[in-house]
């Protein structure tokens, strides 16, 4: 990912922050500005340690387990009323990073980890990107 260098470069501060928050050190952290929000995901334009924005914003899937912290208050995603332009930190848990999965055009609800045939209709699976899953979204106080 394009943030890999920044995350490694700020490892000491991030590790301390993650342990303080009760998360494991292998979680990935993305800081930036919310550029889009819908019912099941948020898009963030990340910035590196020097404040340079990433060339392309990243999508993060929101699950029932995703916590949203606004200031010191934790709220459900639906109640958070996240707005574009808000500064945020998105934390992705170990194993929940962005990946590629393979799906049938007729049965996309059955993803597979590798190319092959659909177990239902035998059509050739097509590659699609799967966004990282947000474990926590921390919004800066407004």
N, C-alpha and C positions, 0 to 999 in steps of 0.2 A: 504494500500500500504506500501511497505517497507520503504518509505521515510517519513511516517507519523510522527515519533518521531522527526526527524531532522527538518521538517517544523514547528512543534509546538515549538521546542526548540529555533529556530531562529526567532520566531514570531515578535519580536520588529523590528529587522532589515528588515525583509521581508515586514512587513506592511508599514514601511516607504518607502521602495523601490517601493512597489506597488502603494501607493498613489502618489509618485513622478512621476511615469510613467503613471498616469491617469487610473489605473486599480483598481478594487475593492478588498478589503482585503480578500475576500473568494477565490480568484484565487490561484491555486497551482503552486509552482515553483520547477523546477527540474534542478539542476546544474550537469554538467558532461562533458563527451567527446562523440562526435559523433562517433558511431561505424558502422553505415550503413545509406545510403541515397538512395531512389528511387523516382520515379516521384510524388508519393502522400503521402510519409511519411518519417520520420527520426527515427533512433534508437539511443538512448542515454544511456550510462552506467553512471548512477548517482553516485555521491559521497556524503557522509554525512558530517557533520560539522567538523569531525576529519580527513576528506580526505580519508576515507575508501570507496572503490568502491562497488556498489551493486553486488550481486551475479549474477543477470540476467539483461541484458539491457532491456529497455522498448521502445516500438514503440509509436510514436505520429503521428496521421493523420494530413495531411496538407490540408487546405481548401483554397478557393479563398480569404477568409478573413484573413488568416495567414500572419502576418507581419514578415519580416526578417530584423533585424537591425545588420549591420556590422559596428562597431565603432559608428559613428553618422549618418550614412546613412541608410535609409530604402529602401529596394529593394524587388521586387516580389520574391517568392520562386524560380521560374524557373531561374531567373537571378542571384541568390545569389551564385551559384556554390559552395555549401557546400561540404566540403571534410571530409572523415573519419579522426579522430584524432584531429579535431578542438574542442576547448573548447567552450561550449555553455550553455545558460540558456534557458529552455523551460518553457513558462508560459501557463497554461491551465485554461481557464475561468470557472467560476462557472457553474455546470451542464454539462460540456464537458469532465468530467473525464472518465477513462476506465470503461467499464461496460460489462455485458453479455447481448446478444440479442439472439433471436430465429429466425431461418430462415429455409425456405424450401430448400432441396437440389436441387430442380428443379427451384426455383424462389428466389434466395438469395437477389434479389434487393428489396424485401418486408420484412424488418425486423419487428419483433414484440417484445414487452417488456416481454412477458410471453410465456410459453409452450402452445401448442395447435395444431391446424390443419391449413394448408395453406388455405387462402381464395380463391385461384385459383383452386388447384387440390386436396385439402383435405389430402395431405400427412402430416405425423407427422413432426412438426418442430424440428430442431436440434439446440442445444446450440452452440454458438460461441462467442469468446471474441471480443469486440469492443475496439480498442485503443482510448486513450484520444486524443482530438482534440487540436492541438497547436494553441493558439491565437497569440503567438509571439515567435520567436526564436531570441535570442540575441547572436551573435557570438563575441567572444573576438577579438580585433584587432590583426592582425598578423604582 
